[in-house]
Amino acid sequence: MKEERTGEAFALKQVAVQSRAAREAAEEEAACHRRFAHPAVLPLLAVGTHTPLSPAARPLRGDDLPLTHVLLLLPLASEGSLQDVVDCVARGEGRLGADALVLLFCQLAAALRLLAQHAPPFAHRDVKPANVLLGGGWRRLLLPCDGRVETLAAPPAGLAAASLTARLCDFGSCRPAATSEALLARGRAAAAAAEVEAAAAQCSAPYRAPELFQLRDAAVLDARVDVWALGGTLYAAMYGCSPFEFAIQGGGSVALAVLSGRVPWPALGASEAERRRAYPPQLDALAREMLTAEVALRPTAAEVCARLEAMRDAPPWAAPPPAAAGPPAVAAWTASFE
């Protein structure tokens, strides 16, 4: 939609509400946008409601309400989402270099750190490429899909990734992180079943953490569900598919594939050595750590953010600067006495 006076375009999200529970969920989505003010969180510009002039007549029962739309006014993301990058990689049209990915995922990890460090901690619970909106002209930074680390580490000469922005959107599934202590206080078995049921309805399966498929008695459940999803999102941005695309394509069970804890690492070249050169090993290793099935061994959002910031500030894959030659005048003066 456009503002009539200025012509500026915006995005308008409409959430259909027909029950008190749905209304509360829509209100909480709006509250989350405002609660987590951060450069990497899509801001909410305004919120309102709209009731159709002639709502369809239907009997109201329990907490039913007449049909209403909650309207969320948001900035328009004209450059698309990280899913567009994933699609480019899948089609062999190009991929973002390590510098660009590190910059984007630094921003996302910082946003998730903000959620996790809130009191109480929150989890987005649906981090995925389609929920990451991009800006800064990412298409001009696409590099060839040739699998060579020297072409994937940094953008071509004259181009910089510093202008890239990533914004997390769609907070409809965001809620306080269900910590293990909270589950025990509520009666673990029933509370765990409720968490798994809610995740099935709200969280995209290819990026859903193992503990949201099946919460075992001794399992930990906390905001690190978002770290798993962020790891899957990084994997998709590098390799052009979700970590468990093979289960989807083969008609198998995504849940069983995730619960197995075995993440397939696709071959981009003819050999394993070529695949390992596709991205610097430091970035590959971080994605592997985020996709650790054991929650207690999975890094926190703060730890992931620190690792990415270190890579951003001093890329370990960058070539060292050439050694400076001695001052020409001194060299000439020394030679004259030999």
Rosetta blueprint (number, residue, H / E / L):
1 M L
2 K E
3 E L
4 E L
5 R L
6 T L
7 G L
8 E L
9 A E
10 F E
11 A E
12 L E
13 K E
14 Q E
15 V E
16 A E
17 V E
18 Q E
19 S E
20 R H
21 A H
22 A H
23 R H
24 E H
25 A H
26 A H
27 E H
28 E H
29 E H
30 A H
31 A H
32 C H
33 H H
34 R H
35 R H
36 F L
37 A L
38 H L
39 P L
40 A L
41 V E
42 L L
43 P L
44 L L
45 L L
46 A E
47 V E
48 G E
49 T E
50 H E
51 T L
52 P L
53 L L
54 S L
55 P L
56 A L
57 A L
58 R L
59 P L
60 L L
61 R L
62 G L
63 D L
64 D E
65 L E
66 P E
67 L E
68 T E
69 H E
70 V E
71 L E
72 L E
73 L E
74 L E
75 P E
76 L L
77 A L
78 S L
79 E L
80 G L
81 S E
82 L H
83 Q H
84 D H
85 V H
86 V H
87 D H
88 C H
89 V H
90 A H
91 R L
92 G L
93 E L
94 G L
95 R E
96 L L
97 G L
98 A H
99 D H
100 A H
101 L H
102 V H
103 L H
104 L H
105 F H
106 C H
107 Q H
108 L H
109 A H
110 A H
111 A H
112 L H
113 R H
114 L H
115 L H
116 A H
117 Q L
118 H L
119 A L
120 P L
121 P L
122 F E
123 A E
124 H L
125 R L
126 D L
127 V L
128 K L
129 P H
130 A H
131 N H
132 V E
133 L E
134 L E
135 G E
136 G L
137 G L
138 W H
139 R H
140 R H
141 L H
142 L L
143 L E
144 P L
145 C L
146 D L
147 G L
148 R L
149 V H
150 E H
151 T H
152 L H
153 A L
154 A L
155 P L
156 P L
157 A L
158 G L
159 L L
160 A L
161 A L
162 A L
163 S L
164 L L
165 T E
166 A E
167 R E
168 L E
169 C L
170 D L
171 F L
172 G L
173 S L
174 C L
175 R E
176 P E
177 A L
178 A L
179 T L
180 S H
181 E H
182 A H
183 L H
184 L H
185 A H
186 R H
187 G L
188 R H
189 A H
190 A H
191 A H
192 A H
193 A H
194 A H
195 E H
196 V H
197 E H
198 A H
199 A H
200 A H
201 A H
202 Q H
203 C L
204 S L
205 A H
206 P H
207 Y H
208 R L
209 A L
210 P H
211 E H
212 L H
213 F L
214 Q L
215 L L
216 R L
217 D L
218 A L
219 A L
220 V L
221 L L
222 D L
223 A L
224 R L
225 V H
226 D H
227 V H
228 W H
229 A H
230 L H
231 G H
232 G H
233 T H
234 L H
235 Y H
236 A H
237 A H
238 M H
239 Y H
240 G L
241 C L
242 S L
243 P L
244 F L
245 E H
246 F H
247 A H
248 I H
249 Q H
250 G L
251 G L
252 G L
253 S L
254 V H
255 A H
256 L H
257 A H
258 V H
259 L H
260 S H
261 G L
262 R L
263 V L
264 P L
265 W L
266 P L
267 A L
268 L L
269 G L
270 A L
271 S L
272 E H
273 A H
274 E H
275 R H
276 R H
277 R L
278 A L
279 Y L
280 P L
281 P H
282 Q H
283 L H
284 D H
285 A H
286 L H
287 A H
288 R H
289 E H
290 M H
291 L L
292 T L
293 A L
294 E L
295 V H
296 A H
297 L H
298 R L
299 P L
300 T L
301 A H
302 A H
303 E H
304 V H
305 C H
306 A H
307 R H
308 L H
309 E H
310 A H
311 M H
312 R H
313 D H
314 A L
315 P L
316 P L
317 W L
318 A L
319 A L
320 P L
321 P L
322 P L
323 A L
324 A L
325 A L
326 G L
327 P L
328 P H
329 A H
330 V H
331 A H
332 A H
333 W H
334 T H
335 A H
336 S L
337 F L
338 E L
